[in-house]
């Protein structure tokens, strides 16, 4: 499927507010609801829109500390990698897990209440993984930009 300007505009609108109704999107774009509905359905079917989520405010939930953790495993067999990913899926503190190149095997993003909660996570969960090699923590002091929004016009130009 080749994206056109209407597809890009629909995805731009939905990225900013996925709670928008088809009717309101159609009104903004000066179209009827049927073509908007059909386009959204096709964008979902083709995988351009994978899901809709609500973006939560970590701090309002009492999760004031964001930590990035670089992980190096003891080995790089498929078995080690699969076991690690499976274990990480069970840790609610981990909100992102990326297999990366460079100095680490994985980069994790965690949200926790505070540094003490992060220390508890390290001691009671992460360091108990038997195939764990090196762990490097990057404590976030502040966040200047955080978004899910892709600038489609610039990216696809």
C-alpha positions in Angstrom: 0.0 0.0 0.0 1.4 3.4 -1.0 0.5 6.2 1.4 -1.0 9.3 0.0 -1.6 12.8 1.5 -5.0 11.7 2.9 -3.5 8.7 4.7 -0.7 10.8 6.1 -3.2 13.5 7.4 -5.4 10.9 9.0 -2.4 9.3 10.8 -1.2 12.8 11.8 -4.6 13.6 13.4 -4.8 10.2 15.1 -1.3 10.5 16.5 -2.2 13.7 18.3 -5.6 12.5 19.5 -6.5 8.8 18.9 -9.8 9.4 20.7 -11.1 11.5 17.8 -14.3 10.3 16.1 -14.4 9.5 12.5 -17.0 12.3 12.1 -14.7 14.9 13.6 -11.7 13.8 11.5 -13.9 13.9 8.4 -15.2 17.4 9.2 -11.6 18.7 9.8 -10.5 17.2 6.4 -13.6 18.4 4.6 -14.7 14.9 3.6 -17.6 12.5 4.4 -17.2 9.9 7.1 -17.2 6.9 4.7 -13.9 7.5 3.0 -12.3 8.3 6.4 -13.6 5.1 7.9 -12.4 3.1 4.9 -9.0 4.6 5.0 -8.6 4.0 8.8 -9.7 0.4 8.3 -7.2 -0.1 5.6 -4.4 1.6 7.6 -5.1 -0.8 10.4 -5.3 -3.8 8.1 -2.0 -2.9 6.5 -0.3 -2.4 9.9 0.4 1.3 9.7 -1.8 1.8 12.7 -1.0 -1.0 15.2 -3.1 0.1 18.2 -4.5 3.0 20.1 -3.2 3.9 23.6 -3.7 6.5 26.3 -0.5 8.3 27.2 -0.3 8.3 31.0 1.5 10.9 33.2 4.1 8.9 35.1 4.5 11.5 37.8 0.7 11.7 38.5 0.9 7.9 39.0 3.7 8.4 41.6 6.4 7.1 39.1 8.8 10.0 39.4 12.0 8.4 38.2 12.8 7.3 34.7 15.9 5.1 34.3 17.6 3.7 31.2 19.5 0.5 31.8 22.1 -0.9 29.5 22.3 -4.7 29.8 25.1 -7.0 28.6 24.4 -10.7 28.8 27.0 -13.4 29.7 26.4 -15.1 26.4 24.8 -14.4 23.1 23.1 -17.7 22.2 19.5 -17.6 21.1 18.6 -19.4 24.3 20.1 -16.5 26.5 18.4 -13.9 24.4 15.0 -15.6 24.5 15.2 -16.2 28.2 16.2 -12.6 28.9 13.3 -11.2 26.9 10.9 -13.6 28.5 12.0 -12.6 32.0 11.9 -8.8 31.2 8.3 -9.2 29.9 7.3 -10.0 33.5 8.8 -6.9 35.1 6.1 -4.1 35.2 8.8 -1.5 35.8 10.2 -2.1 32.3 8.1 -0.1 29.8 10.5 -0.6 26.9 13.1 -3.2 25.9 15.3 -2.7 22.8 17.9 -5.1 21.4 20.7 -2.8 20.4 24.1 -2.7 18.8 27.1 -1.2 20.5 28.2 -1.5 24.1 25.0 -3.2 25.3 22.9 -6.1 24.2 19.7 -4.5 25.4 18.5 -1.0 26.5 15.7 -0.9 28.9 13.5 2.0 29.9 12.0 1.8 33.4 9.6 4.0 35.4 9.8 3.7 39.2 8.7 5.7 42.2 12.2 6.9 43.1 15.8 5.8 43.3 15.1 3.5 46.2 12.5 1.7 44.2 15.0 1.3 41.4 17.6 -0.1 43.8 15.0 -2.6 45.0 14.2 -3.6 41.4 18.0 -4.2 40.8 18.4 -6.2 43.9 15.2 -8.3 43.9 14.7 -8.8 40.2 17.3 -7.9 37.7 20.4 -9.2 39.4 18.7 -12.5 40.0 18.8 -13.3 36.3 21.6 -16.0 36.0 22.8 -15.0 32.5 23.1 -11.3 33.3 26.6 -9.9 32.5 27.0 -6.1 33.0 24.4 -3.5 34.0 24.8 0.2 33.5 22.2 2.6 34.8 21.5 6.0 33.3 19.4 8.0 35.7 17.1 10.6 34.0 17.5 14.1 35.6 14.8 15.7 33.4 13.0 15.1 30.1 13.0 17.7 27.4 11.0 15.7 24.8 8.9 12.7 25.0 6.4 11.8 22.2 5.0 8.9 20.2 4.3 11.3 17.3 6.2 10.8 14.0 6.5 13.9 11.8 5.0 12.1 8.8 5.2 15.1 6.4 9.0 15.5 6.9 9.8 11.8 7.3 7.9 10.7 4.1 8.8 13.7 2.0 
